C-alpha cells in the first residue's frame, strides 16, 4: 500500500525535487543537496551545450561554472518564478553567451539552445491526476477512522513524529500508540482496497 500525503507542503520532498535541493543549498549550504544537483544537472548541461555547438572541453567547463553559480546564487532562486531546471539552464545559457561574446565580440549571439527539449520538473498530467485521485481516496478513508487513530497517523506520517514523541504528546503509553498505528494502517488498507 502506498500512502499519499494529504498535505504535500508538510511532507518530505520527493527525491527528485530539484527546487527543494536548491533551497537546501540556499538555506543551509547543504553539500549533499548540491552533490545531487551536480550529479543530475552537470551531464545534462554539458550535453545540451555540446548539442548547441560548444566543444566538449568548453561544455564541461561551462557545466562546472554553471553549478558553481548555482551554489553561489542559490538564495536568488524563486520556485514561484521558474522551475529549477529552467533557472539552472538559464544560468548555463548566460555563461555561454558571455563566453562567446568575449571570444568573438559578437553582440548579436543567440545560440541554438533548445529549451523545449528540457525535461519538465513536474510530473506528467496523468501522474498528477492519479495522485489527486489517490489523495481523495485516502482523505475519504482517513475520515472513516476513529479520531484517535486519525491523530496518531497524522502525527506519525504527516508531522514525522516518532512513536515515543506521539506517546508523550498524547499522554498515552507507547504500546497504545503502536496498537493504534497498526489498527489504523490495517483499516486504511481495507478501505482503500475496496
C-alpha positions in Angstrom: 0.0 0.0 0.0 1.2 3.5 -0.9 0.3 6.3 1.4 -0.3 9.5 -0.5 0.2 12.6 1.7 -2.8 14.8 2.4 -0.9 18.0 2.7 2.2 17.9 0.3 3.6 21.1 1.8 4.0 19.4 5.2 5.5 16.2 3.9 9.0 15.2 3.0 10.1 16.3 -0.5 10.5 13.7 -3.2 13.9 12.5 -4.2 13.8 14.5 -7.5 12.6 17.8 -6.0 15.3 20.0 -7.6 13.7 23.2 -6.2 13.9 21.8 -2.7 17.5 20.9 -3.2 18.3 24.4 -4.3 16.5 25.8 -1.3 18.5 23.5 0.9 21.7 24.8 -0.6 20.5 28.4 -0.1 19.3 27.9 3.5 21.9 25.5 4.9 24.7 25.3 2.3 23.7 21.6 2.2 26.6 19.9 0.4 24.6 16.6 -0.1 21.8 18.5 -1.8 24.4 20.3 -4.0 26.0 17.0 -4.9 22.7 15.6 -6.0 22.0 18.7 -8.1 25.5 18.5 -9.6 25.2 14.8 -10.4 21.9 15.3 -12.2 22.4 18.6 -14.0 26.1 18.7 -14.9 25.9 16.0 -17.5 22.7 17.4 -19.0 24.1 20.9 -19.2 27.2 19.5 -20.9 25.1 17.5 -23.4 22.9 20.5 -24.3 25.9 22.8 -24.7 27.6 20.3 -27.0 24.4 20.0 -29.0 24.3 23.8 -29.2 27.8 23.7 -30.8 30.2 24.0 -27.8 33.3 21.8 -27.9 33.4 19.1 -25.3 36.0 20.7 -23.1 34.2 24.1 -23.2 30.9 22.4 -22.4 32.5 20.6 -19.5 33.9 23.8 -18.1 30.7 25.7 -18.6 28.7 23.0 -16.9 31.0 23.2 -13.9 30.8 27.0 -13.9 27.0 26.8 -14.0 26.8 24.6 -11.0 29.3 26.7 -9.1 27.0 29.7 -9.8 24.1 27.6 -8.6 26.0 27.1 -5.3 26.7 30.9 -5.0 23.4 32.2 -6.2 21.0 29.6 -4.7 19.4 32.2 -2.5 18.3 34.1 -5.6 16.2 31.1 -6.9 12.5 31.7 -6.7 10.5 28.5 -7.3 7.4 30.6 -8.0 9.0 32.3 -11.0 10.7 29.3 -12.7 11.3 25.6 -12.5 14.7 24.6 -11.1 15.8 23.2 -14.4 14.8 26.4 -16.3 16.7 28.5 -13.8 19.8 26.3 -13.9 19.8 26.1 -17.7 19.3 29.9 -18.0 22.5 30.3 -15.9 24.3 28.0 -18.4 23.0 29.9 -21.3 24.1 33.2 -19.9 27.6 31.9 -19.2 27.8 30.5 -22.7 26.7 33.8 -24.3 29.2 35.7 -22.1 32.0 33.3 -23.2 31.1 33.6 -26.8 30.9 37.4 -26.7 34.3 37.6 -25.0 35.9 35.3 -27.6 34.1 36.5 -30.7 33.0 40.0 -29.9 29.6 39.4 -31.5 26.8 41.2 -29.6 24.1 39.5 -31.7 24.7 36.0 -30.4 21.6 34.0 -29.7 22.9 30.4 -29.7 20.8 27.4 -30.6 19.8 26.3 -27.1 16.8 24.0 -27.1 14.7 24.9 -24.0 11.8 22.9 -25.5 14.0 19.8 -25.2 14.4 20.1 -21.5 12.7 17.6 -19.3 10.0 19.1 -17.1 10.4 19.2 -13.3 6.8 18.4 -12.6 5.1 15.0 -13.2 3.1 14.4 -16.3 -0.6 15.3 -16.2 -1.7 11.7 -15.9 0.6 11.2 -12.9 -0.8 14.4 -11.2 -4.4 13.2 -11.9 -3.6 9.7 -10.5 -2.0 11.3 -7.4 -5.1 13.6 -6.9 -7.5 10.6 -7.1 -5.4 8.6 -4.6 -5.2 11.6 -2.4 -9.0 12.0 -2.4 -9.5 8.2 -1.7 -7.0 8.5 1.2 -8.8 11.5 2.6 -12.1 9.6 2.5 -10.6 6.6 4.1 -8.9 8.6 6.8 -12.2 10.3 7.6 -13.8 6.9 8.3 -11.2 6.1 11.0 -11.8 6.8 14.7 -10.4 10.2 15.8 -7.7 8.6 18.0 -6.4 6.6 15.1 -6.5 9.6 12.7 -4.5 11.6 15.2 -1.6 9.1 15.6 -1.5 8.6 11.8 -1.3 12.4 11.2 1.4 12.9 13.8 3.4 10.0 12.5 3.1 10.2 8.8 2.4 13.9 8.2 4.2 15.6 11.1 7.0 12.9 11.0 6.9 12.5 14.8 8.4 9.4 16.5 6.1 7.0 18.3 7.8 8.0 21.6 7.1 11.7 20.9 3.4 10.9 20.0 3.0 8.9 23.2 4.4 11.9 25.2 2.3 14.4 23.3 -0.9 12.5 23.7 -0.2 11.3 27.2 -0.7 7.6 26.4 1.6 4.6 26.6 3.9 3.8 23.7 2.2 0.4 23.3 -1.1 2.2 22.7 0.4 4.4 20.0 1.8 1.3 18.3 -1.5 -0.5 18.5 -3.5 2.4 17.2 -1.0 2.7 14.3 -1.3 -1.0 13.4 -5.1 -0.8 13.6 -5.3 2.4 11.6 -3.0 1.1 8.8 -4.9 -2.2 8.7 -8.2 -0.4 8.4 -6.9 2.1 5.8 -5.7 -0.9 3.7 -9.1 -2.5 3.8 -10.8 0.8 3.0 -8.5 1.5 0.1 -8.8 -2.0 -1.4 -12.5 -1.7 -2.0 
